[in-house]
Amino acid sequence: MDTPVAQGIAREYLDKIGISHISLYRAPSCSSLEIFYTMFIRAIMTKEKKILIERPHKMIDNLQEINTILKMLESINDDKEIVILDTYDNEFYYEGCICNIIR
């Protein structure tokens, strides 16, 4: 996929979650959450069927509410399976979570 096409698709995804204004920013100008969403969008645009997110609490500063993030990810996810790996120490973050927890 050429760069202009990929950028256009990525911008559409950013627009769906209300942060299209960051499309021309460099990483240092973005929050950790904006960088996380950008990485997720890049993963959506690959041919892989699964997206593996390892320890989101390490990637996103001050992440308290995982459900908000998961709902946002689902709103832009077409057909990929999202798998989140985390440690037992962070299990309390997932209480009441909309995702399945496998121990």
Gaussian input, Z-matrix of N, CA and C with variables (Angstrom, degrees):
# hf/3-21g

backbone

0 1
 N
 C     1     B1
 C     2     B2     1     A1
 N     3     B3     2     A2     1     D1
 C     4     B4     3     A3     2     D2
 C     5     B5     4     A4     3     D3
 N     6     B6     5     A5     4     D4
 C     7     B7     6     A6     5     D5
 C     8     B8     7     A7     6     D6
 N     9     B9     8     A8     7     D7
 C    10    B10     9     A9     8     D8
 C    11    B11    10    A10     9     D9
 N    12    B12    11    A11    10    D10
 C    13    B13    12    A12    11    D11
 C    14    B14    13    A13    12    D12
 N    15    B15    14    A14    13    D13
 C    16    B16    15    A15    14    D14
 C    17    B17    16    A16    15    D15
 N    18    B18    17    A17    16    D16
 C    19    B19    18    A18    17    D17
 C    20    B20    19    A19    18    D18
 N    21    B21    20    A20    19    D19
 C    22    B22    21    A21    20    D20
 C    23    B23    22    A22    21    D21
 N    24    B24    23    A23    22    D22
 C    25    B25    24    A24    23    D23
 C    26    B26    25    A25    24    D24
 N    27    B27    26    A26    25    D25
 C    28    B28    27    A27    26    D26
 C    29    B29    28    A28    27    D27
 N    30    B30    29    A29    28    D28
 C    31    B31    30    A30    29    D29
 C    32    B32    31    A31    30    D30
 N    33    B33    32    A32    31    D31
 C    34    B34    33    A33    32    D32
 C    35    B35    34    A34    33    D33
 N    36    B36    35    A35    34    D34
 C    37    B37    36    A36    35    D35
 C    38    B38    37    A37    36    D36
 N    39    B39    38    A38    37    D37
 C    40    B40    39    A39    38    D38
 C    41    B41    40    A40    39    D39
 N    42    B42    41    A41    40    D40
 C    43    B43    42    A42    41    D41
 C    44    B44    43    A43    42    D42
 N    45    B45    44    A44    43    D43
 C    46    B46    45    A45    44    D44
 C    47    B47    46    A46    45    D45
 N    48    B48    47    A47    46    D46
 C    49    B49    48    A48    47    D47
 C    50    B50    49    A49    48    D48
 N    51    B51    50    A50    49    D49
 C    52    B52    51    A51    50    D50
 C    53    B53    52    A52    51    D51
 N    54    B54    53    A53    52    D52
 C    55    B55    54    A54    53    D53
 C    56    B56    55    A55    54    D54
 N    57    B57    56    A56    55    D55
 C    58    B58    57    A57    56    D56
 C    59    B59    58    A58    57    D57
 N    60    B60    59    A59    58    D58
 C    61    B61    60    A60    59    D59
 C    62    B62    61    A61    60    D60
 N    63    B63    62    A62    61    D61
 C    64    B64    63    A63    62    D62
 C    65    B65    64    A64    63    D63
 N    66    B66    65    A65    64    D64
 C    67    B67    66    A66    65    D65
 C    68    B68    67    A67    66    D66
 N    69    B69    68    A68    67    D67
 C    70    B70    69    A69    68    D68
 C    71    B71    70    A70    69    D69
 N    72    B72    71    A71    70    D70
 C    73    B73    72    A72    71    D71
 C    74    B74    73    A73    72    D72
 N    75    B75    74    A74    73    D73
 C    76    B76    75    A75    74    D74
 C    77    B77    76    A76    75    D75
 N    78    B78    77    A77    76    D76
 C    79    B79    78    A78    77    D77
 C    80    B80    79    A79    78    D78
 N    81    B81    80    A80    79    D79
 C    82    B82    81    A81    80    D80
 C    83    B83    82    A82    81    D81
 N    84    B84    83    A83    82    D82
 C    85    B85    84    A84    83    D83
 C    86    B86    85    A85    84    D84
 N    87    B87    86    A86    85    D85
 C    88    B88    87    A87    86    D86
 C    89    B89    88    A88    87    D87
 N    90    B90    89    A89    88    D88
 C    91    B91    90    A90    89    D89
 C    92    B92    91    A91    90    D90
 N    93    B93    92    A92    91    D91
 C    94    B94    93    A93    92    D92
 C    95    B95    94    A94    93    D93
 N    96    B96    95    A95    94    D94
 C    97    B97    96    A96    95    D95
 C    98    B98    97    A97    96    D96
 N    99    B99    98    A98    97    D97
 C   100   B100    99    A99    98    D98
 C   101   B101   100   A100    99    D99
 N   102   B102   101   A101   100   D100
 C   103   B103   102   A102   101   D101
 C   104   B104   103   A103   102   D102
 N   105   B105   104   A104   103   D103
 C   106   B106   105   A105   104   D104
 C   107   B107   106   A106   105   D105
 N   108   B108   107   A107   106   D106
 C   109   B109   108   A108   107   D107
 C   110   B110   109   A109   108   D108
 N   111   B111   110   A110   109   D109
 C   112   B112   111   A111   110   D110
 C   113   B113   112   A112   111   D111
 N   114   B114   113   A113   112   D112
 C   115   B115   114   A114   113   D113
 C   116   B116   115   A115   114   D114
 N   117   B117   116   A116   115   D115
 C   118   B118   117   A117   116   D116
 C   119   B119   118   A118   117   D117
 N   120   B120   119   A119   118   D118
 C   121   B121   120   A120   119   D119
 C   122   B122   121   A121   120   D120
 N   123   B123   122   A122   121   D121
 C   124   B124   123   A123   122   D122
 C   125   B125   124   A124   123   D123
 N   126   B126   125   A125   124   D124
 C   127   B127   126   A126   125   D125
 C   128   B128   127   A127   126   D126
 N   129   B129   128   A128   127   D127
 C   130   B130   129   A129   128   D128
 C   131   B131   130   A130   129   D129
 N   132   B132   131   A131   130   D130
 C   133   B133   132   A132   131   D131
 C   134   B134   133   A133   132   D132
 N   135   B135   134   A134   133   D133
 C   136   B136   135   A135   134   D134
 C   137   B137   136   A136   135   D135
 N   138   B138   137   A137   136   D136
 C   139   B139   138   A138   137   D137
 C   140   B140   139   A139   138   D138
 N   141   B141   140   A140   139   D139
 C   142   B142   141   A141   140   D140
 C   143   B143   142   A142   141   D141
 N   144   B144   143   A143   142   D142
 C   145   B145   144   A144   143   D143
 C   146   B146   145   A145   144   D144
 N   147   B147   146   A146   145   D145
 C   148   B148   147   A147   146   D146
 C   149   B149   148   A148   147   D147
 N   150   B150   149   A149   148   D148
 C   151   B151   150   A150   149   D149
 C   152   B152   151   A151   150   D150
 N   153   B153   152   A152   151   D151
 C   154   B154   153   A153   152   D152
 C   155   B155   154   A154   153   D153
 N   156   B156   155   A155   154   D154
 C   157   B157   156   A156   155   D155
 C   158   B158   157   A157   156   D156
 N   159   B159   158   A158   157   D157
 C   160   B160   159   A159   158   D158
 C   161   B161   160   A160   159   D159
 N   162   B162   161   A161   160   D160
 C   163   B163   162   A162   161   D161
 C   164   B164   163   A163   162   D162
 N   165   B165   164   A164   163   D163
 C   166   B166   165   A165   164   D164
 C   167   B167   166   A166   165   D165
 N   168   B168   167   A167   166   D166
 C   169   B169   168   A168   167   D167
 C   170   B170   169   A169   168   D168
 N   171   B171   170   A170   169   D169
 C   172   B172   171   A171   170   D170
 C   173   B173   172   A172   171   D171
 N   174   B174   173   A173   172   D172
 C   175   B175   174   A174   173   D173
 C   176   B176   175   A175   174   D174
 N   177   B177   176   A176   175   D175
 C   178   B178   177   A177   176   D176
 C   179   B179   178   A178   177   D177
 N   180   B180   179   A179   178   D178
 C   181   B181   180   A180   179   D179
 C   182   B182   181   A181   180   D180
 N   183   B183   182   A182   181   D181
 C   184   B184   183   A183   182   D182
 C   185   B185   184   A184   183   D183
 N   186   B186   185   A185   184   D184
 C   187   B187   186   A186   185   D185
 C   188   B188   187   A187   186   D186
 N   189   B189   188   A188   187   D187
 C   190   B190   189   A189   188   D188
 C   191   B191   190   A190   189   D189
 N   192   B192   191   A191   190   D190
 C   193   B193   192   A192   191   D191
 C   194   B194   193   A193   192   D192
 N   195   B195   194   A194   193   D193
 C   196   B196   195   A195   194   D194
 C   197   B197   196   A196   195   D195
 N   198   B198   197   A197   196   D196
 C   199   B199   198   A198   197   D197
 C   200   B200   199   A199   198   D198
 N   201   B201   200   A200   199   D199
 C   202   B202   201   A201   200   D200
 C   203   B203   202   A202   201   D201
 N   204   B204   203   A203   202   D202
 C   205   B205   204   A204   203   D203
 C   206   B206   205   A205   204   D204
 N   207   B207   206   A206   205   D205
 C   208   B208   207   A207   206   D206
 C   209   B209   208   A208   207   D207
 N   210   B210   209   A209   208   D208
 C   211   B211   210   A210   209   D209
 C   212   B212   211   A211   210   D210
 N   213   B213   212   A212   211   D211
 C   214   B214   213   A213   212   D212
 C   215   B215   214   A214   213   D213
 N   216   B216   215   A215   214   D214
 C   217   B217   216   A216   215   D215
 C   218   B218   217   A217   216   D216
 N   219   B219   218   A218   217   D217
 C   220   B220   219   A219   218   D218
 C   221   B221   220   A220   219   D219
 N   222   B222   221   A221   220   D220
 C   223   B223   222   A222   221   D221
 C   224   B224   223   A223   222   D222
 N   225   B225   224   A224   223   D223
 C   226   B226   225   A225   224   D224
 C   227   B227   226   A226   225   D225
 N   228   B228   227   A227   226   D226
 C   229   B229   228   A228   227   D227
 C   230   B230   229   A229   228   D228
 N   231   B231   230   A230   229   D229
 C   232   B232   231   A231   230   D230
 C   233   B233   232   A232   231   D231
 N   234   B234   233   A233   232   D232
 C   235   B235   234   A234   233   D233
 C   236   B236   235   A235   234   D234
 N   237   B237   236   A236   235   D235
 C   238   B238   237   A237   236   D236
 C   239   B239   238   A238   237   D237
 N   240   B240   239   A239   238   D238
 C   241   B241   240   A240   239   D239
 C   242   B242   241   A241   240   D240
 N   243   B243   242   A242   241   D241
 C   244   B244   243   A243   242   D242
 C   245   B245   244   A244   243   D243
 N   246   B246   245   A245   244   D244
 C   247   B247   246   A246   245   D245
 C   248   B248   247   A247   246   D246
 N   249   B249   248   A248   247   D247
 C   250   B250   249   A249   248   D248
 C   251   B251   250   A250   249   D249
 N   252   B252   251   A251   250   D250
 C   253   B253   252   A252   251   D251
 C   254   B254   253   A253   252   D252
 N   255   B255   254   A254   253   D253
 C   256   B256   255   A255   254   D254
 C   257   B257   256   A256   255   D255
 N   258   B258   257   A257   256   D256
 C   259   B259   258   A258   257   D257
 C   260   B260   259   A259   258   D258
 N   261   B261   260   A260   259   D259
 C   262   B262   261   A261   260   D260
 C   263   B263   262   A262   261   D261
 N   264   B264   263   A263   262   D262
 C   265   B265   264   A264   263   D263
 C   266   B266   265   A265   264   D264
 N   267   B267   266   A266   265   D265
 C   268   B268   267   A267   266   D266
 C   269   B269   268   A268   267   D267
 N   270   B270   269   A269   268   D268
 C   271   B271   270   A270   269   D269
 C   272   B272   271   A271   270   D270
 N   273   B273   272   A272   271   D271
 C   274   B274   273   A273   272   D272
 C   275   B275   274   A274   273   D273
 N   276   B276   275   A275   274   D274
 C   277   B277   276   A276   275   D275
 C   278   B278   277   A277   276   D276
 N   279   B279   278   A278   277   D277
 C   280   B280   279   A279   278   D278
 C   281   B281   280   A280   279   D279
 N   282   B282   281   A281   280   D280
 C   283   B283   282   A282   281   D281
 C   284   B284   283   A283   282   D282
 N   285   B285   284   A284   283   D283
 C   286   B286   285   A285   284   D284
 C   287   B287   286   A286   285   D285
 N   288   B288   287   A287   286   D286
 C   289   B289   288   A288   287   D287
 C   290   B290   289   A289   288   D288
 N   291   B291   290   A290   289   D289
 C   292   B292   291   A291   290   D290
 C   293   B293   292   A292   291   D291
 N   294   B294   293   A293   292   D292
 C   295   B295   294   A294   293   D293
 C   296   B296   295   A295   294   D294
 N   297   B297   296   A296   295   D295
 C   298   B298   297   A297   296   D296
 C   299   B299   298   A298   297   D297
 N   300   B300   299   A299   298   D298
 C   301   B301   300   A300   299   D299
 C   302   B302   301   A301   300   D300
 N   303   B303   302   A302   301   D301
 C   304   B304   303   A303   302   D302
 C   305   B305   304   A304   303   D303
 N   306   B306   305   A305   304   D304
 C   307   B307   306   A306   305   D305
 C   308   B308   307   A307   306   D306

   B1=1.4565
   B2=1.5305
   B3=1.3581
   B4=1.4748
   B5=1.5219
   B6=1.3091
   B7=1.4601
   B8=1.5246
   B9=1.3476
   B10=1.4679
   B11=1.5352
   B12=1.3336
   B13=1.4689
   B14=1.5259
   B15=1.3325
   B16=1.4665
   B17=1.5237
   B18=1.3258
   B19=1.4658
   B20=1.5264
   B21=1.3183
   B22=1.4648
   B23=1.5151
   B24=1.3297
   B25=1.4666
   B26=1.5260
   B27=1.3194
   B28=1.4677
   B29=1.5227
   B30=1.3200
   B31=1.4664
   B32=1.5349
   B33=1.3418
   B34=1.4723
   B35=1.5272
   B36=1.3290
   B37=1.4641
   B38=1.5302
   B39=1.3151
   B40=1.4689
   B41=1.5226
   B42=1.3219
   B43=1.4636
   B44=1.5286
   B45=1.3326
   B46=1.4715
   B47=1.5224
   B48=1.3342
   B49=1.4667
   B50=1.5276
   B51=1.3272
   B52=1.4618
   B53=1.5150
   B54=1.3278
   B55=1.4699
   B56=1.5323
   B57=1.3099
   B58=1.4689
   B59=1.5274
   B60=1.3218
   B61=1.4685
   B62=1.5320
   B63=1.3295
   B64=1.4673
   B65=1.5291
   B66=1.3148
   B67=1.4685
   B68=1.5250
   B69=1.2990
   B70=1.4679
   B71=1.5287
   B72=1.3370
   B73=1.4635
   B74=1.5274
   B75=1.3000
   B76=1.4635
   B77=1.5302
   B78=1.3152
   B79=1.4647
   B80=1.5262
   B81=1.3369
   B82=1.4689
   B83=1.5366
   B84=1.3281
   B85=1.4662
   B86=1.5250
   B87=1.3265
   B88=1.4674
   B89=1.5254
   B90=1.3270
   B91=1.4656
   B92=1.5278
   B93=1.3184
   B94=1.4644
   B95=1.5278
   B96=1.3306
   B97=1.4615
   B98=1.5277
   B99=1.3194
   B100=1.4665
   B101=1.5275
   B102=1.3144
   B103=1.4700
   B104=1.5237
   B105=1.3305
   B106=1.4623
   B107=1.5269
   B108=1.3287
   B109=1.4692
   B110=1.5226
   B111=1.3141
   B112=1.4633
   B113=1.5261
   B114=1.3221
   B115=1.4667
   B116=1.5250
   B117=1.3310
   B118=1.4598
   B119=1.5259
   B120=1.3225
   B121=1.4650
   B122=1.5255
   B123=1.3017
   B124=1.4699
   B125=1.5226
   B126=1.3282
   B127=1.4656
   B128=1.5296
   B129=1.3224
   B130=1.4647
   B131=1.5242
   B132=1.2992
   B133=1.4608
   B134=1.5335
   B135=1.3301
   B136=1.4635
   B137=1.5230
   B138=1.3183
   B139=1.4643
   B140=1.5241
   B141=1.3107
   B142=1.4671
   B143=1.5252
   B144=1.3354
   B145=1.4674
   B146=1.5263
   B147=1.3333
   B148=1.4652
   B149=1.5124
   B150=1.3233
   B151=1.4587
   B152=1.5229
   B153=1.3072
   B154=1.4538
   B155=1.5239
   B156=1.3295
   B157=1.4629
   B158=1.5232
   B159=1.3092
   B160=1.4566
   B161=1.5213
   B162=1.3108
   B163=1.4670
   B164=1.5343
   B165=1.3325
   B166=1.4659
   B167=1.5248
   B168=1.3294
   B169=1.4698
   B170=1.5253
   B171=1.3170
   B172=1.4664
   B173=1.5258
   B174=1.3453
   B175=1.4668
   B176=1.5217
   B177=1.3302
   B178=1.4655
   B179=1.5224
   B180=1.3240
   B181=1.4618
   B182=1.5258
   B183=1.3155
   B184=1.4693
   B185=1.5242
   B186=1.3239
   B187=1.4625
   B188=1.5238
   B189=1.3043
   B190=1.4551
   B191=1.5260
   B192=1.3257
   B193=1.4596
   B194=1.5264
   B195=1.3239
   B196=1.4594
   B197=1.5294
   B198=1.3433
   B199=1.4692
   B200=1.5212
   B201=1.3207
   B202=1.4647
   B203=1.5228
   B204=1.3186
   B205=1.4635
   B206=1.5285
   B207=1.3296
   B208=1.4636
   B209=1.5237
   B210=1.3188
   B211=1.4730
   B212=1.5215
   B213=1.3119
   B214=1.4608
   B215=1.5289
   B216=1.3346
   B217=1.4611
   B218=1.5254
   B219=1.3206
   B220=1.4651
   B221=1.5254
   B222=1.3286
   B223=1.4708
   B224=1.5258
   B225=1.3299
   B226=1.4646
   B227=1.5261
   B228=1.3164
   B229=1.4609
   B230=1.5190
   B231=1.3179
   B232=1.4576
   B233=1.5250
   B234=1.3003
   B235=1.4619
   B236=1.5226
   B237=1.2870
   B238=1.4648
   B239=1.5266
   B240=1.3166
   B241=1.4571
   B242=1.5269
   B243=1.3255
   B244=1.4611
   B245=1.5263
   B246=1.3267
   B247=1.4569
   B248=1.5263
   B249=1.3321
   B250=1.4654
   B251=1.5240
   B252=1.3143
   B253=1.4651
   B254=1.5217
   B255=1.3189
   B256=1.4571
   B257=1.5173
   B258=1.3062
   B259=1.4569
   B260=1.5249
   B261=1.3305
   B262=1.4620
   B263=1.5235
   B264=1.3203
   B265=1.4642
   B266=1.5269
   B267=1.3181
   B268=1.4642
   B269=1.5240
   B270=1.3154
   B271=1.4600
   B272=1.5286
   B273=1.3124
   B274=1.4636
   B275=1.5266
   B276=1.3372
   B277=1.4663
   B278=1.5288
   B279=1.3183
   B280=1.4604
   B281=1.5256
   B282=1.3278
   B283=1.4634
   B284=1.5214
   B285=1.3239
   B286=1.4613
   B287=1.5169
   B288=1.3091
   B289=1.4611
   B290=1.5271
   B291=1.3300
   B292=1.4597
   B293=1.5284
   B294=1.3276
   B295=1.4641
   B296=1.5258
   B297=1.3219
   B298=1.4603
   B299=1.5179
   B300=1.3200
   B301=1.4599
   B302=1.5229
   B303=1.3247
   B304=1.4597
   B305=1.5153
   B306=1.3027
   B307=1.4668
   B308=1.5021
   A1=107.64
   A2=116.22
   A3=116.49
   A4=111.25
   A5=113.36
   A6=121.33
   A7=112.90
   A8=120.50
   A9=119.04
   A10=113.06
   A11=116.81
   A12=120.51
   A13=109.78
   A14=116.79
   A15=121.30
   A16=111.39
   A17=116.58
   A18=120.02
   A19=111.06
   A20=116.98
   A21=120.54
   A22=111.92
   A23=116.66
   A24=120.98
   A25=110.15
   A26=116.70
   A27=120.58
   A28=110.66
   A29=117.06
   A30=121.07
   A31=110.67
   A32=117.12
   A33=120.53
   A34=110.83
   A35=117.07
   A36=120.62
   A37=110.92
   A38=116.73
   A39=120.22
   A40=110.82
   A41=116.58
   A42=121.37
   A43=111.02
   A44=117.35
   A45=121.42
   A46=111.94
   A47=116.11
   A48=118.80
   A49=112.15
   A50=115.40
   A51=120.23
   A52=116.45
   A53=117.40
   A54=118.23
   A55=111.78
   A56=117.16
   A57=120.00
   A58=112.02
   A59=116.62
   A60=120.12
   A61=112.42
   A62=118.47
   A63=120.06
   A64=112.59
   A65=118.12
   A66=120.39
   A67=113.92
   A68=118.18
   A69=120.57
   A70=113.10
   A71=116.88
   A72=120.87
   A73=110.99
   A74=116.01
   A75=122.80
   A76=107.12
   A77=116.74
   A78=121.69
   A79=114.25
   A80=120.89
   A81=119.32
   A82=113.96
   A83=116.87
   A84=120.55
   A85=112.47
   A86=117.33
   A87=121.55
   A88=111.25
   A89=115.05
   A90=120.06
   A91=108.57
   A92=116.29
   A93=119.87
   A94=110.91
   A95=117.57
   A96=120.95
   A97=110.94
   A98=117.39
   A99=120.88
   A100=110.88
   A101=117.31
   A102=121.17
   A103=110.02
   A104=117.17
   A105=121.71
   A106=110.45
   A107=117.39
   A108=120.47
   A109=111.29
   A110=117.65
   A111=121.42
   A112=110.65
   A113=117.20
   A114=120.47
   A115=110.59
   A116=116.84
   A117=120.91
   A118=110.38
   A119=116.98
   A120=120.87
   A121=110.28
   A122=117.56
   A123=120.05
   A124=110.39
   A125=116.68
   A126=120.60
   A127=111.12
   A128=117.41
   A129=121.05
   A130=110.63
   A131=116.54
   A132=121.18
   A133=113.37
   A134=118.08
   A135=120.91
   A136=109.71
   A137=115.94
   A138=121.07
   A139=112.55
   A140=116.97
   A141=120.96
   A142=110.21
   A143=116.70
   A144=121.38
   A145=112.79
   A146=117.42
   A147=121.76
   A148=109.72
   A149=114.62
   A150=120.86
   A151=106.48
   A152=116.09
   A153=122.37
   A154=108.81
   A155=115.39
   A156=121.09
   A157=106.65
   A158=115.70
   A159=120.04
   A160=110.21
   A161=115.81
   A162=124.68
   A163=113.26
   A164=116.97
   A165=119.81
   A166=113.71
   A167=117.29
   A168=119.66
   A169=111.94
   A170=117.28
   A171=120.99
   A172=110.68
   A173=116.27
   A174=120.39
   A175=113.27
   A176=116.39
   A177=120.45
   A178=109.29
   A179=116.62
   A180=121.36
   A181=110.46
   A182=116.30
   A183=122.96
   A184=113.61
   A185=117.75
   A186=120.10
   A187=109.10
   A188=116.65
   A189=121.86
   A190=111.48
   A191=117.04
   A192=121.98
   A193=110.37
   A194=116.42
   A195=121.05
   A196=111.79
   A197=117.97
   A198=119.96
   A199=112.50
   A200=117.65
   A201=120.94
   A202=109.87
   A203=115.84
   A204=121.21
   A205=109.80
   A206=117.21
   A207=120.65
   A208=111.82
   A209=117.04
   A210=119.92
   A211=110.91
   A212=116.72
   A213=121.18
   A214=109.89
   A215=116.85
   A216=120.61
   A217=110.86
   A218=116.85
   A219=120.53
   A220=111.78
   A221=117.35
   A222=119.91
   A223=112.40
   A224=117.65
   A225=119.43
   A226=112.65
   A227=117.68
   A228=121.28
   A229=109.48
   A230=116.33
   A231=120.31
   A232=111.78
   A233=116.93
   A234=119.12
   A235=114.21
   A236=117.38
   A237=119.92
   A238=110.85
   A239=114.64
   A240=120.31
   A241=107.79
   A242=116.43
   A243=121.38
   A244=108.12
   A245=116.29
   A246=122.04
   A247=107.47
   A248=115.86
   A249=121.05
   A250=108.14
   A251=115.80
   A252=121.45
   A253=108.06
   A254=115.49
   A255=119.13
   A256=108.68
   A257=116.93
   A258=122.01
   A259=110.42
   A260=115.64
   A261=120.16
   A262=111.67
   A263=116.93
   A264=120.77
   A265=111.89
   A266=117.25
   A267=121.25
   A268=113.13
   A269=117.22
   A270=121.08
   A271=112.43
   A272=118.02
   A273=120.74
   A274=112.26
   A275=118.33
   A276=120.95
   A277=111.94
   A278=116.47
   A279=121.03
   A280=113.28
   A281=118.07
   A282=120.74
   A283=109.56
   A284=116.66
   A285=121.12
   A286=112.95
   A287=115.87
   A288=121.60
   A289=111.32
   A290=115.48
   A291=120.46
   A292=112.02
   A293=117.82
   A294=120.24
   A295=110.63
   A296=115.20
   A297=120.61
   A298=108.71
   A299=115.95
   A300=120.13
   A301=107.78
   A302=115.38
   A303=121.51
   A304=107.21
   A305=116.62
   A306=120.32
   A307=110.14
   D1=130.82
   D2=179.31
   D3=-72.89
   D4=158.20
   D5=-175.23
   D6=-56.57
   D7=-47.76
   D8=-179.23
   D9=-60.93
   D10=-36.78
   D11=178.31
   D12=-66.94
   D13=-47.54
   D14=179.22
   D15=-60.41
   D16=-41.44
   D17=178.70
   D18=-64.03
   D19=-39.08
   D20=178.50
   D21=-64.10
   D22=-43.72
   D23=178.52
   D24=-64.63
   D25=-45.09
   D26=179.15
   D27=-60.73
   D28=-40.64
   D29=179.31
   D30=-63.01
   D31=-37.73
   D32=176.93
   D33=-62.56
   D34=-43.58
   D35=177.23
   D36=-62.77
   D37=-44.68
   D38=177.97
   D39=-59.93
   D40=-38.71
   D41=178.84
   D42=-64.94
   D43=-37.98
   D44=179.30
   D45=-59.84
   D46=-31.74
   D47=-179.36
   D48=-103.67
   D49=10.13
   D50=171.70
   D51=78.32
   D52=22.91
   D53=179.35
   D54=-130.19
   D55=34.15
   D56=-178.79
   D57=-64.16
   D58=-18.71
   D59=178.98
   D60=-61.79
   D61=-19.27
   D62=-178.70
   D63=-87.04
   D64=-1.01
   D65=-172.57
   D66=-59.41
   D67=-25.48
   D68=179.29
   D69=-105.03
   D70=3.39
   D71=179.99
   D72=-76.82
   D73=154.45
   D74=168.78
   D75=-90.63
   D76=157.43
   D77=-175.98
   D78=-51.60
   D79=-42.50
   D80=-179.08
   D81=-62.12
   D82=-19.67
   D83=-179.82
   D84=-87.41
   D85=-6.03
   D86=-175.96
   D87=-102.50
   D88=152.69
   D89=173.92
   D90=-75.54
   D91=166.43
   D92=178.95
   D93=-62.83
   D94=-33.59
   D95=177.85
   D96=-67.93
   D97=-41.81
   D98=178.07
   D99=-63.82
   D100=-38.75
   D101=176.67
   D102=-65.68
   D103=-40.81
   D104=177.53
   D105=-59.41
   D106=-48.48
   D107=178.87
   D108=-61.59
   D109=-38.85
   D110=178.68
   D111=-63.78
   D112=-42.65
   D113=177.41
   D114=-63.75
   D115=-39.07
   D116=178.89
   D117=-64.34
   D118=-43.15
   D119=178.82
   D120=-62.40
   D121=-40.32
   D122=176.00
   D123=-60.18
   D124=-40.76
   D125=178.90
   D126=-65.44
   D127=-38.42
   D128=177.92
   D129=-60.65
   D130=-35.26
   D131=-174.63
   D132=-79.87
   D133=-1.92
   D134=176.91
   D135=-87.17
   D136=173.25
   D137=179.63
   D138=-86.58
   D139=-7.93
   D140=-178.79
   D141=-63.56
   D142=147.99
   D143=-179.01
   D144=-92.06
   D145=-14.97
   D146=-179.41
   D147=-120.83
   D148=144.45
   D149=172.36
   D150=-117.33
   D151=121.09
   D152=-178.91
   D153=-103.81
   D154=121.53
   D155=177.99
   D156=-113.10
   D157=117.09
   D158=-177.40
   D159=-102.79
   D160=119.88
   D161=176.91
   D162=48.15
   D163=70.56
   D164=-179.16
   D165=-59.33
   D166=-25.12
   D167=-179.39
   D168=-71.04
   D169=-17.22
   D170=174.06
   D171=-82.32
   D172=-27.61
   D173=-175.98
   D174=-87.78
   D175=-31.33
   D176=-173.46
   D177=-111.55
   D178=117.76
   D179=179.09
   D180=-63.83
   D181=137.51
   D182=174.28
   D183=56.68
   D184=34.59
   D185=178.38
   D186=-75.41
   D187=114.55
   D188=179.04
   D189=-109.28
   D190=-38.76
   D191=-172.33
   D192=-114.43
   D193=98.14
   D194=-177.83
   D195=-71.24
   D196=-29.53
   D197=-178.42
   D198=-60.70
   D199=-38.11
   D200=178.43
   D201=-60.63
   D202=-43.77
   D203=179.26
   D204=-64.93
   D205=-46.01
   D206=-178.49
   D207=-62.00
   D208=-40.60
   D209=177.75
   D210=-63.16
   D211=-39.98
   D212=178.64
   D213=-64.65
   D214=-43.40
   D215=179.39
   D216=-63.26
   D217=-42.77
   D218=178.82
   D219=-64.02
   D220=-32.45
   D221=-178.75
   D222=-67.65
   D223=-22.90
   D224=178.82
   D225=-111.13
   D226=-4.57
   D227=-179.37
   D228=-84.26
   D229=126.57
   D230=-179.70
   D231=-83.26
   D232=-61.07
   D233=-173.28
   D234=-148.58
   D235=15.83
   D236=-176.64
   D237=-91.52
   D238=147.50
   D239=174.70
   D240=-84.04
   D241=129.63
   D242=179.92
   D243=-103.31
   D244=124.03
   D245=178.93
   D246=-119.13
   D247=126.75
   D248=178.16
   D249=-111.45
   D250=125.13
   D251=175.64
   D252=-107.09
   D253=132.53
   D254=178.60
   D255=-149.11
   D256=172.41
   D257=-178.97
   D258=-93.02
   D259=162.43
   D260=176.59
   D261=-61.19
   D262=-29.33
   D263=179.89
   D264=-59.97
   D265=-28.45
   D266=-178.21
   D267=-99.24
   D268=9.71
   D269=-176.16
   D270=-57.96
   D271=-34.67
   D272=-178.22
   D273=-62.36
   D274=-24.39
   D275=177.72
   D276=-65.46
   D277=-21.88
   D278=-173.71
   D279=-99.98
   D280=6.85
   D281=178.09
   D282=-61.11
   D283=130.77
   D284=-179.29
   D285=71.49
   D286=19.12
   D287=-175.35
   D288=-75.32
   D289=148.68
   D290=179.40
   D291=-78.39
   D292=-5.69
   D293=-178.75
   D294=-97.31
   D295=160.23
   D296=175.11
   D297=-78.18
   D298=137.08
   D299=178.75
   D300=-110.59
   D301=124.68
   D302=178.59
   D303=-112.33
   D304=126.29
   D305=-178.86
   D306=-101.49

